[in-house]
Amino acid sequence: MQLTKVLSLLTCALLSSATVPTKTVKRADSSQFVTTQGSKFFVNGSEFPIIGTNAYWLQALNEEQDIINTFSNISALGIKVAFNDVTEIPETGTWFQLIANGTTSVNTGANGLQKLDMIIKHAESFGIYVLLTLTNNWAPLATDNLTESIDGLKSSVQSRAVVDTFNASRPRNFLSNDYGGMDVYVRQFGLQNHDEFYTNQTVLNAFMNYTTQIVTRYVDSPAVLAWELANDARCNSSVAASATCTPQTVTQWHSTVAQHIKALDPNHLISSGTQGFLCMGCPKLFPQQTSPAQPSARAVVGRRSVAKPLTRERIIQERNEQFKKSRALLPKSEQDKGEGIRVRGRWVSTPTKRQSDSQGVGSAFDGSQGVDSEDILGIPQIGFGSFQLFPDQNTYGPDDPSLSAFNNTLQIGINWITTHGRLAQQFDKPVSLLGFGLVTQTNAPDFVPFNSTVAPFASDTTSTVSKASSTSSSASANSTQTFGVTDSEQATAYSTWLNTGISSGVSGLLQYQWSQGNLTAQANTTISPNDDTTGESSNDDTTGESPNDGYSIQGVGEDTVQSILQNAVQSVSST
């Protein structure tokens, strides 16, 4: 068995008014490329499990040696970086594509796609596989999210000081969502709704044109693991969804783009990149046509011979059984309290057409997030599915009233991972957890949600309500508890989730996010010298640290998290 080294890279989009003609590319030596057998990855006949981490900022580094050093430090684990659209040409730093007023141009220079070429070249030299992501769901502006909600509470964060500190004063590419994405297309092409990215033919042609150029650029590279169509695609985003957007809208877009890529590139796999949200009871464009496959000799020990399809009734029944078991473990006095179920809030912009399920299955399963990952997994050209786990920002199920807040976070993560392990077995395709993380109390001031440009728990804001580590049954708007988990709780969750993924048949697990110090600093770039407003700390005017959107491990349990990842690598290598 080989150990997997993976780099997942979100590239920029190249827009155009016409579609580049599709051309057929001859398949190269298949032994060089990652393939699948059932729910597992393989390379050259050997199983290829993925254990890794994420560094969306890699392409924004100022010097080639910094890229080399970063690869060297995490070459046994794997990394992930971000795409780079701009609406005006920056004076400094990396940019791949200009999208402005319905016109576009691609930067093929040294601070453009040549930087991406450099990353691919060094990935090959380190034996690292690259997961290239074609666009992102989130592209907020500073004016989009002045008030956020968490745990049902309103946290007023429109303080000008906060906006200045975490928006205008930070160099471009500091925040993970500051690299362009779907809503850049929507805004710059004069459209009104986020889902027009999926349905507007002009935008679709432009995205296909970009896809053709990127895919054919790297079609023969053995360093490319797969093409990820979009990060966290769904109906809603920074720009509101229309009333007509449904999960089927997003599924159809995945099918269209996947067919286009498969015609261009027979060498590489195609993945979805969704958050993993499901839609129980929704009509399927790609329903499962055959009975679930019997597990092979390589199947995970202890799995049942046939995977039962996920249903609303099954989810609710298993949830109730789990709640009953945890309640039975409480002292009798606690059992009699009869506390109600607490449900976490989530960091989203606008609701979609389908709202909360009346039977209580929850927003992760009822289609209200505007995506059906099960339907997308059924697309023939999709080689493997993906999901994410960020309990600080998304709701994956109701809290068990018998558990503390942190234990609820831990258990909900276990349930979410196990659910997707079952989908892998059901569809006989790999499913990967391509991003998981928890914000620690130390990192809380730097935490910026994916669909926001504001840090709601910065030192000059008043709302510091904890959700992941609080043990109280409810929170009030006057709470002064610190947001986030302790370093010890983060370590417990990461270790537990990795072990759960391995045992439940999830074939890829990437922690979010890697951090790197001693980087070459350059004024007004992502890595800037001695710039306190960016949160970077450097010893002199020539070095700096990688960005931190709240999930960085630099100096915050760094050794522990690295050890946990390494233990997981050793675990999959010994099975």
C-alpha positions as CSV (number, residue, x, y, z in Angstrom):
1,M,0.0,0.0,0.0
2,Q,1.3,3.5,-0.9
3,L,0.8,6.5,1.3
4,T,-1.0,9.4,-0.3
5,K,0.5,12.9,-0.7
6,V,-2.2,15.3,-2.0
7,L,-2.3,18.9,-2.9
8,S,-5.8,20.3,-3.6
9,L,-5.7,23.5,-5.6
10,L,-8.6,25.8,-6.5
11,T,-7.6,27.5,-9.7
12,C,-8.9,30.7,-11.2
13,A,-11.6,30.9,-13.8
14,L,-10.9,32.1,-17.4
15,L,-14.0,33.6,-18.9
16,S,-14.8,34.1,-22.6
17,S,-17.8,34.8,-24.8
18,A,-17.5,31.5,-26.7
19,T,-16.8,27.9,-25.9
20,V,-13.5,26.5,-26.9
21,P,-14.2,23.4,-29.2
22,T,-13.9,20.1,-27.3
23,K,-11.0,17.9,-28.4
24,T,-10.3,14.3,-27.5
25,V,-7.1,13.6,-25.7
26,K,-5.4,10.3,-25.9
27,R,-5.2,8.4,-22.7
28,A,-1.7,8.2,-21.2
29,D,-0.2,5.3,-19.3
30,S,-2.9,4.5,-16.8
31,S,-0.4,3.3,-14.1
32,Q,0.7,6.9,-13.5
33,F,-2.8,8.2,-12.6
34,V,-5.1,7.7,-9.6
35,T,-7.9,5.4,-10.4
36,T,-10.7,3.8,-8.3
37,Q,-11.8,0.2,-7.6
38,G,-15.1,0.2,-5.7
39,S,-14.9,2.7,-2.9
40,K,-11.1,2.9,-2.8
41,F,-8.4,4.8,-4.7
42,F,-5.6,3.0,-6.4
43,V,-2.3,3.9,-8.2
44,N,-0.4,1.3,-10.2
45,G,-2.4,-1.5,-8.6
46,S,-1.8,-0.4,-5.0
47,E,-4.4,1.0,-2.7
48,F,-3.9,4.7,-2.3
49,P,-5.7,6.2,0.8
50,I,-5.6,10.0,1.4
51,I,-4.5,11.6,4.7
52,G,-3.6,15.2,4.4
53,T,-4.0,18.9,5.2
54,N,-4.9,22.1,3.4
55,A,-2.9,25.3,2.5
56,Y,-5.1,27.4,0.3
57,W,-2.5,30.2,0.3
58,L,0.4,28.3,-1.4
59,Q,0.0,29.9,-4.8
60,A,0.2,33.4,-3.2
61,L,3.7,32.9,-1.8
62,N,6.3,35.4,-3.0
63,E,9.2,33.1,-3.8
64,E,9.6,29.7,-5.4
65,Q,11.8,28.5,-2.5
66,D,8.9,29.1,-0.2
67,I,6.8,26.7,-2.2
68,I,9.6,24.2,-2.2
69,N,10.1,24.5,1.6
70,T,6.4,24.1,2.2
71,F,6.2,21.0,0.1
72,S,9.2,19.6,1.9
73,N,7.6,20.2,5.3
74,I,4.3,18.4,4.6
75,S,5.2,16.1,1.7
76,A,4.2,13.1,3.8
77,L,0.8,14.6,4.6
78,G,-0.6,16.5,1.6
79,I,-1.8,20.1,1.2
80,K,-4.5,22.3,-0.3
81,V,-4.5,25.9,-1.7
82,A,-6.9,28.3,-3.4
83,F,-7.9,29.8,-6.8
84,N,-7.2,33.5,-7.8
85,D,-9.8,35.6,-9.7
86,V,-9.5,39.4,-9.5
87,T,-11.8,42.3,-10.6
88,E,-8.9,44.7,-11.1
89,I,-5.2,44.0,-11.7
90,P,-3.3,44.2,-8.4
91,E,0.0,46.1,-8.1
92,T,1.6,43.2,-6.3
93,G,1.0,39.5,-5.7
94,T,-0.3,36.6,-7.7
95,W,-3.4,36.7,-9.9
96,F,-4.7,34.2,-12.5
97,Q,-7.6,35.9,-14.2
98,L,-9.2,39.3,-14.5
99,I,-13.0,39.4,-14.6
100,A,-14.4,42.9,-15.0
101,N,-17.6,44.3,-16.6
102,G,-18.3,41.2,-18.6
103,T,-14.8,40.9,-20.1
104,T,-12.0,38.6,-19.0
105,S,-8.3,37.9,-19.5
106,V,-6.0,35.3,-18.2
107,N,-2.5,36.1,-16.7
108,T,0.0,33.6,-18.1
109,G,3.0,35.6,-16.7
110,A,5.3,34.8,-13.8
111,N,2.7,36.1,-11.3
112,G,-0.1,34.1,-13.0
113,L,-0.4,30.6,-14.4
114,Q,3.3,30.2,-14.4
115,K,3.0,30.1,-10.6
116,L,0.5,27.3,-10.9
117,D,2.9,25.6,-13.3
118,M,5.6,25.9,-10.7
119,I,3.4,24.3,-8.1
120,I,2.6,21.4,-10.4
121,K,6.3,21.0,-11.2
122,H,7.4,20.8,-7.6
123,A,4.4,18.6,-6.7
124,E,5.8,16.1,-9.2
125,S,9.3,16.3,-7.8
126,F,8.0,15.6,-4.2
127,G,5.6,12.8,-5.4
128,I,2.6,14.9,-4.3
129,Y,-0.7,14.5,-6.1
130,V,-2.7,17.7,-6.8
131,L,-6.5,18.0,-6.6
132,L,-7.3,21.0,-8.8
133,T,-10.6,22.8,-8.0
134,L,-12.1,24.9,-10.7
135,T,-14.1,27.5,-8.8
136,N,-15.5,28.3,-5.4
137,N,-19.1,28.9,-4.1
138,W,-18.1,31.8,-1.8
139,A,-16.9,35.3,-2.8
140,P,-18.3,37.8,-0.3
141,L,-17.7,41.5,-0.3
142,A,-17.1,43.6,2.8
143,T,-20.6,45.0,2.6
144,D,-22.4,41.6,2.3
145,N,-22.2,40.3,5.8
146,L,-22.5,43.1,8.4
147,T,-24.6,41.0,10.8
148,E,-24.1,37.3,11.4
149,S,-26.0,34.8,13.4
150,I,-24.6,32.0,15.7
151,D,-26.6,29.6,17.9
152,G,-29.7,31.6,17.1
153,L,-28.2,34.8,18.6
154,K,-27.6,38.0,16.7
155,S,-24.0,39.2,17.0
156,S,-23.7,42.8,15.8
157,V,-20.4,43.1,14.0
158,Q,-20.9,46.2,11.9
159,S,-18.3,48.1,13.9
160,R,-16.2,50.1,11.5
161,A,-13.1,49.1,13.4
162,V,-13.8,45.5,12.8
163,V,-14.5,46.0,9.1
164,D,-11.3,48.0,8.7
165,T,-9.2,45.5,10.6
166,F,-10.4,42.4,8.9
167,N,-11.2,43.7,5.4
168,A,-9.7,46.8,4.0
169,S,-6.4,46.7,6.0
170,R,-5.7,43.1,5.0
171,P,-3.8,42.4,1.7
172,R,-5.7,40.5,-1.0
173,N,-5.7,36.7,-0.6
174,F,-5.3,36.8,3.2
175,L,-8.8,35.4,3.7
176,S,-9.6,32.0,2.3
177,N,-12.6,33.4,0.4
178,D,-10.7,36.3,-1.2
179,Y,-9.7,34.5,-4.4
180,G,-12.8,35.0,-6.6
181,G,-15.4,32.4,-7.4
182,M,-19.0,32.0,-8.7
183,D,-20.3,35.3,-7.5
184,V,-17.5,37.2,-9.2
185,Y,-18.9,35.8,-12.5
186,V,-22.5,36.8,-11.4
187,R,-21.5,40.3,-10.4
188,Q,-19.2,41.1,-13.3
189,F,-21.6,39.7,-15.9
190,G,-24.4,41.9,-14.5
191,L,-26.6,39.0,-13.2
192,Q,-28.8,39.1,-10.1
193,N,-28.9,35.6,-8.5
194,H,-26.1,33.2,-7.4
195,D,-27.7,30.3,-9.2
196,E,-27.5,32.1,-12.6
197,F,-23.8,30.9,-12.5
198,Y,-25.3,27.4,-13.0
199,T,-27.9,28.3,-15.6
200,N,-26.9,31.4,-17.6
201,Q,-25.6,30.1,-21.0
202,T,-23.1,33.0,-21.4
203,V,-21.5,32.2,-18.0
204,L,-21.6,28.5,-18.6
205,N,-19.8,28.9,-21.9
206,A,-17.2,31.1,-20.3
207,F,-16.6,28.6,-17.5
208,M,-16.4,25.8,-20.0
209,N,-13.8,27.8,-21.9
210,Y,-11.7,28.3,-18.8
211,T,-12.1,24.6,-17.9
212,T,-10.8,23.6,-21.3
213,Q,-7.7,25.7,-21.0
214,I,-6.9,24.5,-17.5
215,V,-7.7,20.8,-18.1
216,T,-5.7,20.6,-21.3
217,R,-2.8,22.4,-19.7
218,Y,-2.3,19.6,-17.2
219,V,-4.0,16.7,-18.9
220,D,-0.8,14.7,-19.0
221,S,0.6,15.6,-15.6
222,P,0.8,12.5,-13.3
223,A,0.8,15.0,-10.3
224,V,-2.9,15.7,-10.8
225,L,-5.1,13.5,-8.6
226,A,-8.4,14.7,-10.0
227,W,-10.5,17.7,-11.1
228,E,-12.8,19.1,-8.4
229,L,-15.6,20.9,-10.1
230,A,-16.3,23.5,-7.3
231,N,-15.7,24.0,-3.6
232,D,-19.0,23.8,-1.6
233,A,-21.4,24.4,-4.6
234,R,-25.0,25.1,-3.5
235,C,-27.9,27.4,-4.3
236,N,-27.1,30.1,-1.8
237,S,-24.0,32.2,-1.4
238,S,-22.8,35.8,-1.0
239,V,-25.3,36.7,-3.7
240,A,-28.9,35.5,-3.0
241,A,-30.4,32.5,-4.7
242,S,-33.5,32.8,-6.9
243,A,-36.8,31.2,-5.9
244,T,-36.4,28.6,-8.7
245,C,-33.1,27.2,-7.6
246,T,-33.3,23.6,-6.4
247,P,-30.8,20.9,-5.7
248,Q,-31.4,19.6,-9.2
249,T,-30.1,22.9,-10.6
250,V,-26.8,22.2,-8.9
251,T,-26.7,18.5,-9.9
252,Q,-27.4,19.3,-13.6
253,W,-24.5,21.8,-13.6
254,H,-22.2,19.1,-12.2
255,S,-23.2,16.7,-14.8
256,T,-22.7,19.2,-17.7
257,V,-19.2,20.2,-16.6
258,A,-18.2,16.6,-15.7
259,Q,-19.1,15.4,-19.2
260,H,-17.1,18.3,-20.7
261,I,-14.0,17.5,-18.7
262,K,-14.3,13.7,-19.3
263,A,-14.3,14.4,-23.1
264,L,-11.1,16.4,-22.7
265,D,-9.2,14.3,-20.2
266,P,-9.5,10.5,-19.9
267,N,-6.6,10.4,-17.6
268,H,-7.9,12.0,-14.4
269,L,-10.8,11.5,-12.0
270,I,-13.5,14.0,-11.5
271,S,-14.9,15.0,-8.1
272,S,-17.8,17.1,-6.9
273,G,-16.3,19.1,-4.0
274,T,-19.6,19.7,-2.2
275,Q,-20.1,20.2,1.5
276,G,-21.9,16.8,1.6
277,F,-25.5,18.1,2.3
278,L,-28.2,15.7,1.1
279,C,-31.9,15.9,0.1
280,M,-33.9,12.9,1.4
281,G,-37.0,12.5,-0.7
282,C,-35.9,14.8,-3.5
283,P,-36.4,13.6,-7.1
284,K,-33.1,12.3,-8.5
285,L,-31.7,13.1,-11.9
286,F,-29.2,10.2,-11.5
287,P,-30.9,7.5,-9.3
288,Q,-28.9,4.5,-8.5
289,Q,-29.6,1.9,-11.2
290,T,-28.1,-1.3,-9.8
291,S,-28.0,-3.1,-6.5
292,P,-25.2,-2.1,-4.1
293,A,-22.0,-4.1,-4.8
294,Q,-20.8,-6.8,-2.5
295,P,-17.7,-5.7,-0.6
296,S,-14.4,-7.0,-2.0
297,A,-11.6,-8.6,0.0
298,R,-10.3,-5.1,0.6
299,A,-13.5,-3.9,2.1
300,V,-13.4,-2.5,5.6
301,V,-13.7,-5.2,8.2
302,G,-17.1,-5.3,10.0
303,R,-19.1,-3.5,7.3
304,R,-22.4,-5.2,6.3
305,S,-22.5,-7.1,3.1
306,V,-25.1,-4.8,1.5
307,A,-25.4,-1.0,2.2
308,K,-28.9,0.1,3.0
309,P,-30.0,3.2,1.1
310,L,-30.3,6.4,3.2
311,T,-33.9,7.3,4.0
312,R,-35.5,10.0,6.1
313,E,-37.1,7.3,8.3
314,R,-33.7,5.6,8.8
315,I,-31.9,8.8,9.8
316,I,-34.6,9.8,12.3
317,Q,-34.8,6.3,13.8
318,E,-31.1,5.9,14.3
319,R,-30.8,9.4,15.7
320,N,-33.6,8.7,18.3
321,E,-31.9,5.4,19.3
322,Q,-28.6,7.2,19.8
323,F,-30.3,9.9,22.0
324,K,-32.1,7.2,24.0
325,K,-28.8,5.4,24.7
326,S,-27.0,8.6,25.8
327,R,-29.9,9.6,28.0
328,A,-29.9,6.2,29.7
329,L,-26.3,6.9,30.8
330,L,-27.2,10.0,32.7
331,P,-27.9,10.0,36.4
332,K,-31.7,9.6,37.2
333,S,-31.9,13.3,38.3
334,E,-30.6,14.4,34.9
335,Q,-32.9,12.1,33.0
336,D,-35.9,13.7,34.6
337,K,-35.1,17.3,33.5
338,G,-36.4,16.7,30.0
339,E,-34.4,19.3,28.3
340,G,-35.3,20.2,24.7
341,I,-33.1,19.6,21.7
342,R,-30.7,22.4,20.9
343,V,-29.8,23.1,17.3
344,R,-26.7,25.0,16.2
345,G,-26.9,28.0,13.9
346,R,-25.0,28.2,10.7
347,W,-23.1,30.8,8.7
348,V,-25.2,31.1,5.5
349,S,-26.4,34.0,3.5
350,T,-29.9,33.3,2.2
351,P,-32.4,30.4,2.4
352,T,-33.4,28.5,-0.6
353,K,-36.7,27.3,-1.8
354,R,-36.8,24.1,0.3
355,Q,-37.0,25.0,4.0
356,S,-36.7,22.9,7.2
357,D,-38.1,19.4,7.0
358,S,-41.3,19.1,8.9
359,Q,-40.4,15.6,10.1
360,G,-37.2,16.9,11.8
361,V,-34.5,15.3,9.5
362,G,-32.6,18.6,9.6
363,S,-31.1,21.1,7.2
364,A,-28.2,18.8,6.3
365,F,-30.6,16.3,4.9
366,D,-33.7,18.1,3.7
367,G,-32.4,20.0,0.6
368,S,-32.6,23.4,2.1
369,Q,-28.9,24.0,1.5
370,G,-29.6,23.7,-2.2
371,V,-27.5,20.7,-3.0
372,D,-28.0,16.9,-3.1
373,S,-24.6,15.2,-2.8
374,E,-26.2,11.8,-3.2
375,D,-27.6,12.7,-6.6
376,I,-24.3,14.2,-7.7
377,L,-22.5,11.0,-6.6
378,G,-24.8,9.1,-9.0
379,I,-23.5,11.1,-12.1
380,P,-21.5,8.5,-14.2
381,Q,-18.6,10.9,-14.8
382,I,-18.1,11.7,-11.1
383,G,-15.3,9.4,-10.0
384,F,-15.6,10.1,-6.3
385,G,-17.7,12.2,-3.9
386,S,-16.6,14.6,-1.2
387,F,-17.9,16.3,2.0
388,Q,-16.7,18.7,4.6
389,L,-17.0,19.1,8.4
390,F,-17.0,22.6,9.9
391,P,-19.3,22.5,13.0
392,D,-18.4,26.1,13.8
393,Q,-20.2,27.2,10.6
394,N,-22.7,24.5,9.5
395,T,-25.4,22.4,11.1
396,Y,-25.2,18.7,10.5
397,G,-27.8,17.5,13.0
398,P,-29.6,18.4,16.2
399,D,-27.8,18.3,19.5
400,D,-28.4,15.5,21.9
401,P,-29.8,17.2,25.1
402,S,-28.0,14.6,27.2
403,L,-24.5,15.6,26.0
404,S,-22.3,18.6,26.7
405,A,-21.8,21.1,23.8
406,F,-18.3,19.7,22.9
407,N,-19.5,16.1,23.1
408,N,-22.3,17.0,20.8
409,T,-19.8,18.5,18.4
410,L,-17.8,15.4,18.6
411,Q,-20.7,13.0,18.1
412,I,-22.3,15.0,15.2
413,G,-19.0,14.8,13.4
414,I,-18.8,11.1,13.9
415,N,-22.4,10.7,12.6
416,W,-21.7,12.9,9.5
417,I,-18.5,10.9,8.6
418,T,-20.3,7.6,9.1
419,T,-23.2,8.7,6.9
420,H,-20.8,9.4,4.0
421,G,-19.0,6.2,4.6
422,R,-22.3,4.5,4.0
423,L,-22.8,6.5,0.8
424,A,-19.4,5.2,-0.5
425,Q,-20.5,1.7,0.1
426,Q,-24.0,2.3,-1.4
427,F,-22.6,3.7,-4.6
428,D,-19.4,1.7,-4.7
429,K,-17.4,4.9,-5.2
430,P,-14.8,6.6,-3.0
431,V,-16.1,9.4,-0.8
432,S,-13.5,11.8,0.8
433,L,-13.7,14.3,3.7
434,L,-11.8,17.1,1.9
435,G,-11.9,19.6,4.7
436,F,-12.5,19.5,8.5
437,G,-11.7,21.9,11.3
438,L,-12.6,23.4,14.6
439,V,-11.7,27.0,15.7
440,T,-9.8,27.1,19.0
441,Q,-10.2,29.8,21.6
442,T,-6.8,31.1,20.7
443,N,-7.7,31.4,17.1
444,A,-11.2,32.9,17.7
445,P,-10.1,36.5,17.1
446,D,-8.9,35.6,13.6
447,F,-11.9,33.5,12.7
448,V,-13.7,34.7,9.5
449,P,-16.5,32.5,8.3
450,F,-16.3,31.3,4.7
451,N,-19.2,33.4,3.6
452,S,-18.1,36.6,5.4
453,T,-15.3,39.2,5.4
454,V,-15.7,40.0,9.1
455,A,-14.2,38.4,12.2
456,P,-17.1,38.3,14.6
457,F,-15.0,37.4,17.7
458,A,-12.3,39.9,17.3
459,S,-11.2,41.7,20.5
460,D,-13.3,44.8,19.9
461,T,-16.6,43.0,19.4
462,T,-18.9,42.2,22.3
463,S,-20.4,38.8,21.3
464,T,-18.1,35.9,22.4
465,V,-20.6,33.2,22.9
466,S,-19.1,29.7,22.8
467,K,-20.9,26.9,21.0
468,A,-18.4,24.1,20.7
469,S,-16.9,24.1,24.2
470,S,-19.7,25.5,26.3
471,T,-21.3,23.0,28.7
472,S,-24.4,25.1,29.5
473,S,-27.8,24.0,28.1
474,S,-28.5,27.4,26.6
475,A,-26.7,30.6,25.9
476,S,-27.8,34.2,26.3
477,A,-27.0,37.3,24.4
478,N,-25.1,38.6,27.4
479,S,-22.8,35.6,27.6
480,T,-19.1,36.4,27.8
481,Q,-17.7,32.9,27.3
482,T,-14.9,32.5,24.8
483,F,-15.8,31.2,21.4
484,G,-14.1,28.0,20.3
485,V,-12.7,24.8,21.7
486,T,-9.6,24.2,23.8
487,D,-6.5,22.8,22.1
488,S,-7.1,19.6,23.9
489,E,-10.7,19.4,22.6
490,Q,-9.5,20.1,19.1
491,A,-7.0,17.3,19.4
492,T,-9.6,14.9,20.7
493,A,-12.0,15.8,17.8
494,Y,-9.4,15.5,15.1
495,S,-8.1,12.2,16.3
496,T,-11.6,10.8,16.7
497,W,-12.8,12.0,13.3
498,L,-9.8,10.6,11.5
499,N,-10.2,7.2,13.1
500,T,-13.9,7.3,12.4
501,G,-13.2,8.0,8.7
502,I,-10.7,5.2,8.4
503,S,-13.0,2.7,10.1
504,S,-16.1,3.7,8.2
505,G,-14.6,3.5,4.7
506,V,-14.0,7.2,3.9
507,S,-11.1,7.1,1.5
508,G,-9.8,10.6,1.9
509,L,-9.3,12.9,5.0
510,L,-7.9,16.4,4.8
511,Q,-7.5,18.6,7.9
512,Y,-8.0,22.4,7.4
513,Q,-5.5,24.2,7.5
514,W,-1.7,23.9,7.3
515,S,0.5,26.8,8.5
516,Q,4.0,27.8,7.5
517,G,6.5,30.3,9.0
518,N,9.7,31.8,7.7
519,L,8.1,32.8,4.4
520,T,9.6,35.6,2.2
521,A,7.7,38.8,3.0
522,Q,6.8,41.5,0.4
523,A,4.9,44.6,1.1
524,N,1.2,44.6,0.2
525,T,1.1,40.9,-0.5
526,T,-0.4,38.0,1.4
527,I,2.9,37.5,3.2
528,S,3.6,41.1,4.3
529,P,6.5,42.2,6.7
530,N,5.7,43.1,10.3
531,D,2.0,43.9,9.6
532,D,0.0,43.6,12.8
533,T,-3.3,44.4,11.0
534,T,-3.0,41.1,9.1
535,G,-2.4,39.0,12.1
536,E,1.0,37.9,10.8
537,S,3.9,37.7,13.2
538,S,7.4,37.9,11.8
539,N,10.8,38.3,13.4
540,D,12.1,40.9,10.9
541,D,11.1,42.8,7.8
542,T,11.9,39.9,5.5
543,T,9.9,37.0,6.9
544,G,6.3,36.3,7.6
545,E,3.7,33.6,8.3
546,S,1.0,32.1,6.2
547,P,-2.5,33.5,6.6
548,N,-5.0,32.5,9.3
549,D,-8.7,32.6,8.9
550,G,-9.3,30.9,12.3
551,Y,-8.2,27.3,11.5
552,S,-4.4,27.8,11.3
553,I,-2.3,25.4,13.4
554,Q,0.8,27.7,13.5
555,G,1.7,27.9,17.2
556,V,-1.8,26.6,18.2
557,G,-1.4,22.9,18.9
558,E,0.8,22.6,15.8
559,D,2.9,19.7,17.0
560,T,-0.2,17.9,18.3
561,V,-2.1,18.2,15.1
562,Q,0.8,17.1,13.0
563,S,1.3,14.1,15.3
564,I,-2.4,13.2,14.9
565,L,-2.1,13.4,11.1
566,Q,1.0,11.3,11.1
567,N,-0.6,8.7,13.3
568,A,-3.5,8.5,10.8
569,V,-1.0,8.0,8.0
570,Q,0.6,5.2,9.8
571,S,-2.7,3.7,10.6
572,V,-3.8,3.5,7.0
573,S,-0.4,2.3,5.9
574,S,-0.5,-0.7,8.2
575,T,-4.0,-2.0,7.2
